[in-house]
Amino acid sequence: MNRYISVILFSIITLFTIIPSSFAQDKCELTINSSLDPLTKILNANQYDKLAPILAQIEQSCGTIELVQRIKIVHLIIAKQSSGNAIERYLDNGFDEQLLNRFADAAREDFAYQYESNKLQYNYVPLRHPIDQLIKTRAKALLQSQSYTLSDAEIDILNIFSNEELLRNQASSVKQTVPEKQEHAVKEEQEETLALADYYNKSKIGFLPYIGVYGPLGGKNTTFGPNLSLGFTIMSSLQKSFIFEGGFKVRINSNDKNFDYNYYDQSESVNSNFGLFFGGAVGYKIYDNTKYIVIPKLNIGIDMVDTGISEDIYTDGYYDGYGDYISGGNSTKLHTVNTMHLGLSMAGMRQIKGKNYIGIEAGYHYTPYQWDHNLLSNIYNHYGSIELFFRF
């Protein structure tokens, strides 16, 4: 067993060595990732008094970035405090052009690819993130509010934040009827609600039951044939690009042959009723538009095959070092074939509703059964699987 653990540890170390350099997130990226969720909740609840420590933490890790300055300006205007210096710094840093480019890239069909290819350019804030929609909504509300007397600089910057050009806004304000304005406001509110719903649905962990078929890829006269596979795993949030999953899967061995097993130096012909996999997977989202998600995965864990051999073991009672008597008892020892399990798979998911998805996963599995010194027969090592799963 130590050998298996050593190989698994080596594989994990190798995995984190060869994974793309983007996996090694720097301090700024980690800070942004941990701050976006609380920032979104704070803005959605209009709890602006809670902004300062989070924004300060981001600035400490990332320096001066566009998102923080945008939030600060909106907060100053809402609080009816002087925003002139903050707006001037924002423009001097070219953040207005940066934001307009961000909005343009977010409107592209390949926005997810654009972000993954240029994370630093977007300050590690994903395109189409709900926080952008929240700030847009706040900016438009300020422009339309009768409770604020805005300076020209504030009007200009809020038009940029709301993704509306000033001249287009002025022209449309003359031509647009009251019902049209109301319809536009309702549409904006609906877009914000949908964006927030998608964000919170993706931020939750998922529970995944699996059912499928697991069998040999190629090979002749193999010990195991195609068999039913059942499993249950827990998956990390879909909010991040990297996905982590852990759990177990059971194979019901109905199409298998006998194999020889060393049972206390005696060769026994045995038949397996089931196989077990305990382990996890690391995946990376290569496509995600919320409705459809595609994730290739690297799977690693321990594989065990039942031999049908078990024995009852009796343990005598004894006195421990403190003079207390420890009662003996009976226990059952199962003899299994144990080895490492490595796999590559591709999972595709379609959203049903909210955080619920249905998906199909196809995979390749390598299980070197000969590593178990008690196995006397040669068992085939290469397998494939196709599974249906639900994420809820």
Backbone torsions as a table, in degrees:
resi	resn	phi	psi	omega
1	MET	NA	-34.6	177.7
2	ASN	-60.0	-35.8	-180.0
3	ARG	-63.4	-41.3	-179.7
4	TYR	-65.1	-43.7	-179.1
5	ILE	-62.7	-40.6	179.9
6	SER	-62.7	-43.3	-179.3
7	VAL	-65.9	-41.4	179.1
8	ILE	-62.7	-44.3	178.1
9	LEU	-61.9	-41.7	178.4
10	PHE	-62.4	-41.0	-179.7
11	SER	-64.6	-40.4	179.1
12	ILE	-63.7	-43.7	178.5
13	ILE	-61.7	-42.7	178.8
14	THR	-62.9	-42.1	179.4
15	LEU	-55.8	-49.1	-176.6
16	PHE	-74.8	-10.9	176.4
17	THR	-85.6	-39.9	-174.1
18	ILE	-91.7	-12.2	-179.2
19	ILE	-63.2	149.2	-178.5
20	PRO	-50.8	150.7	-174.2
21	SER	-60.8	-21.1	178.2
22	SER	-62.6	-18.8	-179.3
23	PHE	-67.2	-33.9	179.8
24	ALA	-80.7	81.9	-176.7
25	GLN	-69.5	136.8	177.8
26	ASP	-80.3	177.5	-174.7
27	LYS	-59.9	-39.1	-178.8
28	CYS	-63.4	-46.8	-178.6
29	GLU	-62.4	-41.9	179.0
30	LEU	-63.1	-40.7	179.8
31	THR	-65.5	-44.5	178.7
32	ILE	-60.6	-46.0	-178.3
33	ASN	-59.6	-38.3	-178.5
34	SER	-81.4	-15.2	-175.2
35	SER	-98.1	-23.5	-173.8
36	LEU	-62.5	-41.6	-178.2
37	ASP	-64.1	-51.6	177.4
38	PRO	-63.3	-35.7	177.6
39	LEU	-62.4	-43.4	-180.0
40	THR	-62.0	-43.2	179.7
41	LYS	-65.9	-40.0	-179.4
42	ILE	-64.7	-45.9	179.7
43	LEU	-66.0	-39.2	-179.8
44	ASN	-64.5	-32.8	-179.8
45	ALA	-93.5	0.5	-179.0
46	ASN	57.8	35.8	180.0
47	GLN	-97.5	66.5	-171.1
48	TYR	-66.9	-20.3	179.6
49	ASP	-67.8	-14.3	-179.3
50	LYS	-96.2	2.8	-175.3
51	LEU	-74.1	-40.7	-167.4
52	ALA	-51.5	-52.2	-176.8
53	PRO	-63.8	-34.4	-179.8
54	ILE	-71.1	-43.9	178.7
55	LEU	-64.0	-38.1	178.4
56	ALA	-64.1	-39.3	179.3
57	GLN	-65.0	-40.1	178.1
58	ILE	-64.1	-44.6	-179.4
59	GLU	-64.6	-34.4	178.4
60	GLN	-65.2	-36.7	-177.7
61	SER	-88.1	-32.9	-170.5
62	CYS	-116.3	-9.9	-173.7
63	GLY	79.6	-156.8	-179.3
64	THR	-83.2	115.6	178.9
65	ILE	-124.9	159.4	-172.8
66	GLU	-59.1	-47.9	-174.4
67	LEU	-58.3	-45.0	-178.3
68	VAL	-62.1	-44.1	-179.3
69	GLN	-67.1	-35.4	177.6
70	ARG	-62.8	-45.6	179.5
71	ILE	-64.5	-41.3	-179.4
72	LYS	-61.4	-42.1	-178.8
73	ILE	-64.9	-45.6	178.7
74	VAL	-60.3	-41.5	179.5
75	HIS	-63.0	-43.4	180.0
76	LEU	-62.3	-42.0	-179.0
77	ILE	-67.3	-43.4	178.7
78	ILE	-61.1	-39.8	-179.4
79	ALA	-79.6	0.0	-179.4
80	LYS	57.8	40.5	175.3
81	GLN	-105.6	164.7	-178.0
82	SER	-64.3	123.9	-177.9
83	SER	-114.8	0.4	-174.3
84	GLY	-56.8	-49.4	-178.6
85	ASN	-63.8	-40.3	-179.9
86	ALA	-65.1	-40.1	178.2
87	ILE	-66.0	-41.2	179.4
88	GLU	-61.6	-44.3	178.0
89	ARG	-63.1	-38.9	179.8
90	TYR	-60.2	-46.8	-178.9
91	LEU	-70.8	-38.8	179.7
92	ASP	-61.3	-32.4	179.0
93	ASN	-82.1	-1.2	-179.6
94	GLY	71.4	21.8	-177.7
95	PHE	-69.8	-24.8	178.3
96	ASP	-63.7	-45.0	177.6
97	GLU	-66.0	-38.7	178.6
98	GLN	-60.8	-41.7	-179.3
99	LEU	-68.6	-42.1	178.7
100	LEU	-62.7	-39.2	175.8
101	ASN	-64.2	-37.2	178.2
102	ARG	-62.1	-46.3	179.2
103	PHE	-61.7	-40.2	-180.0
104	ALA	-64.9	-42.4	179.6
105	ASP	-68.8	-33.8	179.1
106	ALA	-67.3	-24.5	-180.0
107	ALA	-80.5	-9.6	-179.1
108	ARG	-75.6	152.0	178.4
109	GLU	-66.9	-31.6	-178.8
110	ASP	-96.6	35.2	-175.9
111	PHE	-58.4	-36.4	-178.9
112	ALA	-65.5	-41.7	177.9
113	TYR	-65.8	-41.3	178.8
114	GLN	-57.9	-43.5	-179.2
115	TYR	-67.4	-47.5	-177.5
116	GLU	-62.6	-28.9	-179.3
117	SER	-81.8	-20.4	-174.7
118	ASN	-141.1	53.4	-176.2
119	LYS	-58.0	-43.1	-177.5
120	LEU	-62.0	-38.0	179.6
121	GLN	-58.8	-32.3	-179.0
122	TYR	-100.9	17.6	178.9
123	ASN	54.2	32.8	176.5
124	TYR	63.7	18.6	174.5
125	VAL	-102.0	113.7	-176.1
126	PRO	-56.7	142.8	174.3
127	LEU	-63.7	145.6	-177.0
128	ARG	65.2	24.7	176.4
129	HIS	-70.1	143.2	-178.6
130	PRO	-55.9	-24.4	-178.6
131	ILE	-65.7	-31.8	175.9
132	ASP	-64.6	-43.7	-179.7
133	GLN	-64.9	-38.5	178.4
134	LEU	-62.9	-44.0	-179.6
135	ILE	-67.9	-38.5	175.6
136	LYS	-57.1	-46.4	-178.4
137	THR	-63.6	-42.3	179.1
138	ARG	-64.4	-41.5	-179.4
139	ALA	-63.7	-43.2	179.4
140	LYS	-66.4	-37.5	178.3
141	ALA	-63.6	-39.3	178.4
142	LEU	-65.6	-40.0	179.7
143	LEU	-64.9	-31.7	-176.6
144	GLN	-93.9	-9.5	-175.2
145	SER	-75.3	140.8	175.3
146	GLN	-88.9	-3.1	-175.9
147	SER	-89.0	-6.2	-176.3
148	TYR	-121.5	138.6	170.9
149	THR	-105.7	101.5	-171.9
150	LEU	-92.5	142.6	173.5
151	SER	-76.0	166.6	178.3
152	ASP	-60.8	-39.5	-180.0
153	ALA	-64.2	-39.3	179.4
154	GLU	-67.9	-39.9	177.8
155	ILE	-62.2	-44.8	-179.4
156	ASP	-61.8	-46.7	-176.1
157	ILE	-69.3	-36.0	179.0
158	LEU	-69.1	-32.0	174.6
159	ASN	-65.5	-35.8	176.0
160	ILE	-68.2	-45.8	-179.6
161	PHE	-62.0	-33.0	-178.7
162	SER	-85.6	-1.0	178.5
163	ASN	66.3	33.8	177.3
164	GLU	-125.5	129.8	177.2
165	GLU	-72.8	144.1	-174.3
166	LEU	-59.8	-47.0	-177.7
167	LEU	-64.4	-39.7	179.5
168	ARG	-65.5	-38.1	177.5
169	ASN	-64.2	-42.5	-178.5
170	GLN	-65.5	-41.1	179.7
171	ALA	-67.2	-43.9	-177.2
172	SER	-68.9	-28.8	-179.4
173	SER	-68.3	-25.9	177.8
174	VAL	-79.4	-43.0	-173.7
175	LYS	-84.7	-27.6	-171.7
176	GLN	-75.0	129.6	177.8
177	THR	-78.4	166.8	178.9
178	VAL	-60.5	-46.9	178.2
179	PRO	-59.3	-36.8	179.2
180	GLU	-66.0	-39.2	177.9
181	LYS	-64.0	-42.1	179.3
182	GLN	-64.1	-41.0	179.0
183	GLU	-63.3	-40.8	178.7
184	HIS	-63.6	-41.6	179.8
185	ALA	-64.6	-40.9	178.2
186	VAL	-63.3	-41.2	179.4
187	LYS	-62.2	-42.5	178.6
188	GLU	-62.6	-42.1	179.8
189	GLU	-64.2	-39.1	178.7
190	GLN	-65.6	-41.7	178.9
191	GLU	-62.2	-41.7	179.0
192	GLU	-64.2	-42.9	-179.9
193	THR	-62.0	-43.8	180.0
194	LEU	-65.6	-42.3	-179.7
195	ALA	-62.9	-42.0	178.9
196	LEU	-67.0	-39.7	179.2
197	ALA	-61.7	-44.7	178.4
198	ASP	-61.7	-41.3	-177.9
199	TYR	-63.3	-48.2	-177.4
200	TYR	-71.5	-33.3	176.5
201	ASN	-63.5	-40.8	-178.9
202	LYS	-73.7	-22.3	-176.1
203	SER	-78.9	-7.3	-177.7
204	LYS	-90.3	149.0	173.5
205	ILE	-71.7	159.5	-177.9
206	GLY	-121.4	151.7	175.8
207	PHE	-114.4	126.2	-170.1
208	LEU	-123.9	109.8	167.2
209	PRO	-85.3	140.7	-178.8
210	TYR	-119.9	147.7	168.1
211	ILE	-146.4	134.7	-177.4
212	GLY	-172.3	-162.4	-179.9
213	VAL	-122.8	136.3	-178.7
214	TYR	-128.6	125.0	-178.0
215	GLY	-159.1	172.8	-176.2
216	PRO	-69.1	144.9	172.8
217	LEU	-101.3	107.6	-176.9
218	GLY	73.7	-159.2	-179.7
219	GLY	78.1	157.8	179.4
220	LYS	-125.8	143.1	177.1
221	ASN	52.0	46.3	-176.5
222	THR	-73.9	152.8	-179.8
223	THR	-65.4	-43.5	-178.9
224	PHE	-107.6	134.8	174.8
225	GLY	-100.6	-167.5	175.8
226	PRO	-64.8	129.2	-176.5
227	ASN	-136.3	156.6	176.5
228	LEU	-68.0	137.0	178.7
229	SER	-123.6	133.3	177.3
230	LEU	-127.4	146.7	-179.5
231	GLY	-160.0	168.9	176.5
232	PHE	-148.5	128.6	179.8
233	THR	-135.6	164.4	173.1
234	ILE	-115.9	129.2	-176.4
235	MET	-113.1	143.2	178.7
236	SER	-70.3	175.9	-179.8
237	SER	-56.1	143.6	175.0
238	LEU	-84.7	2.3	-178.5
239	GLN	-71.1	-31.0	-178.0
240	LYS	-92.2	163.0	177.5
241	SER	-73.6	-38.4	178.7
242	PHE	-89.7	134.6	-176.9
243	ILE	-116.8	135.4	178.0
244	PHE	-119.8	140.2	-174.8
245	GLU	-142.8	141.8	178.9
246	GLY	-148.3	146.7	179.4
247	GLY	167.2	-149.5	-177.8
248	PHE	-141.5	158.5	174.4
249	LYS	-140.0	142.8	-177.9
250	VAL	-118.1	132.8	175.5
251	ARG	-107.6	125.0	177.6
252	ILE	-89.1	106.2	-173.1
253	ASN	-82.9	86.1	177.7
254	SER	-98.4	-21.0	179.3
255	ASN	-114.3	71.4	-178.0
256	ASP	-139.3	167.6	-179.7
257	LYS	-117.9	164.0	177.2
258	ASN	-67.9	152.2	172.9
259	PHE	-141.6	162.7	-175.2
260	ASP	-93.7	136.1	-176.9
261	TYR	-133.1	138.1	-179.6
262	ASN	-82.9	108.6	-179.7
263	TYR	-113.4	97.7	-177.5
264	TYR	52.2	55.3	176.7
265	ASP	65.3	17.9	174.9
266	GLN	-120.3	132.6	178.1
267	SER	-79.3	121.0	179.8
268	GLU	-117.8	132.4	173.7
269	SER	-83.9	117.5	-173.2
270	VAL	-124.5	164.4	178.3
271	ASN	-132.7	132.9	-175.1
272	SER	-90.9	132.5	175.9
273	ASN	-89.0	-27.9	-177.2
274	PHE	-158.2	162.6	172.2
275	GLY	-128.0	151.2	-177.2
276	LEU	-127.7	142.1	171.2
277	PHE	-124.3	127.1	173.2
278	PHE	-121.9	123.4	-180.0
279	GLY	171.9	-153.0	-176.5
280	GLY	-152.0	-174.3	-178.4
281	ALA	-146.8	149.3	171.2
282	VAL	-116.8	124.4	-179.3
283	GLY	-124.6	164.3	178.9
284	TYR	-136.9	125.0	-178.6
285	LYS	-71.5	117.8	176.5
286	ILE	-98.5	-12.8	176.1
287	TYR	-151.3	133.8	-179.5
288	ASP	-158.3	108.0	171.0
289	ASN	-119.1	26.2	-178.2
290	THR	75.5	-51.7	-179.4
291	LYS	-69.9	-40.8	179.1
292	TYR	-124.6	136.4	179.0
293	ILE	-134.8	135.6	178.1
294	VAL	-122.2	128.2	-175.0
295	ILE	-135.4	111.3	166.4
296	PRO	-77.8	146.5	-175.2
297	LYS	-132.9	151.1	167.2
298	LEU	-110.4	121.0	-176.4
299	ASN	-106.2	141.1	178.9
300	ILE	-150.7	141.6	179.9
301	GLY	177.2	-161.4	179.9
302	ILE	-112.6	135.0	-179.8
303	ASP	-112.7	132.8	179.5
304	MET	-128.0	136.9	178.5
305	VAL	-118.8	126.2	178.2
306	ASP	-65.7	142.1	176.2
307	THR	-109.5	-8.0	-175.8
308	GLY	81.4	-1.8	-179.7
309	ILE	-98.4	129.1	174.5
310	SER	-142.6	158.3	178.9
311	GLU	-144.4	145.8	176.4
312	ASP	-87.8	131.0	-178.7
313	ILE	-117.8	127.9	178.6
314	TYR	-103.4	132.0	179.1
315	THR	-112.4	124.8	178.3
316	ASP	-70.2	152.0	173.9
317	GLY	-71.5	157.3	-179.2
318	TYR	-155.7	165.2	176.2
319	TYR	-99.0	130.6	178.7
320	ASP	-82.5	-176.4	-175.6
321	GLY	-65.0	-16.0	179.9
322	TYR	-98.1	5.4	179.5
323	GLY	84.8	4.9	178.7
324	ASP	-85.7	141.2	-178.8
325	TYR	-87.8	126.8	177.7
326	ILE	-104.1	119.2	-176.7
327	SER	-70.0	145.8	174.2
328	GLY	-82.9	-172.5	179.9
329	GLY	175.2	-178.0	179.5
330	ASN	-103.7	145.2	173.9
331	SER	-143.6	158.8	-179.3
332	THR	-111.0	129.3	177.9
333	LYS	-106.3	124.1	176.9
334	LEU	-96.5	135.6	176.6
335	HIS	-98.1	121.1	-177.9
336	THR	-131.5	158.1	171.3
337	VAL	-89.3	121.4	-174.1
338	ASN	-115.9	137.4	178.3
339	THR	-157.4	-179.6	176.5
340	MET	-86.6	152.9	178.2
341	HIS	-128.1	116.6	175.6
342	LEU	-117.1	145.4	-179.6
343	GLY	-157.0	156.3	172.0
344	LEU	-124.6	135.8	-178.3
345	SER	-145.9	163.8	177.1
346	MET	-129.5	123.7	-178.4
347	ALA	-115.8	134.8	174.4
348	GLY	-121.5	131.3	-176.4
349	MET	-125.2	144.5	174.0
350	ARG	-122.0	132.4	-178.6
351	GLN	-69.6	132.8	174.1
352	ILE	-93.7	-56.3	177.2
353	LYS	-166.4	133.8	177.7
354	GLY	58.4	-124.5	-179.7
355	LYS	-88.4	2.6	-175.5
356	ASN	-90.6	129.0	179.7
357	TYR	-130.3	155.5	168.0
358	ILE	-119.7	142.7	-175.4
359	GLY	-152.4	168.7	175.4
360	ILE	-127.2	137.0	179.0
361	GLU	-128.5	128.1	175.7
362	ALA	-114.2	137.3	-174.8
363	GLY	-146.3	160.4	172.1
364	TYR	-112.9	140.5	-176.1
365	HIS	-133.0	134.7	177.6
366	TYR	-117.8	121.0	-179.1
367	THR	-132.6	98.0	-179.0
368	PRO	-76.8	81.5	-175.2
369	TYR	-61.2	-25.6	-177.5
370	GLN	-65.4	-10.2	177.3
371	TRP	-65.4	-25.0	178.1
372	ASP	-80.4	115.4	-173.5
373	HIS	-68.6	-14.6	178.6
374	ASN	-84.9	-10.5	178.1
375	LEU	-81.8	124.1	-177.4
376	LEU	-100.3	-23.4	179.8
377	SER	-91.8	162.0	177.5
378	ASN	-93.9	111.8	-179.8
379	ILE	-105.4	135.3	-178.2
380	TYR	-60.4	145.1	-170.8
381	ASN	-106.1	-13.8	-169.8
382	HIS	-110.0	125.0	-175.1
383	TYR	-136.8	158.4	175.7
384	GLY	-128.7	160.7	-179.7
385	SER	-146.6	151.8	170.5
386	ILE	-136.3	125.4	-172.3
387	GLU	-134.6	144.1	170.1
388	LEU	-99.4	136.4	179.4
389	PHE	-141.3	160.0	174.9
390	PHE	-122.7	142.5	175.1
391	ARG	-117.3	120.0	180.0
392	PHE	-136.4	NA	NA
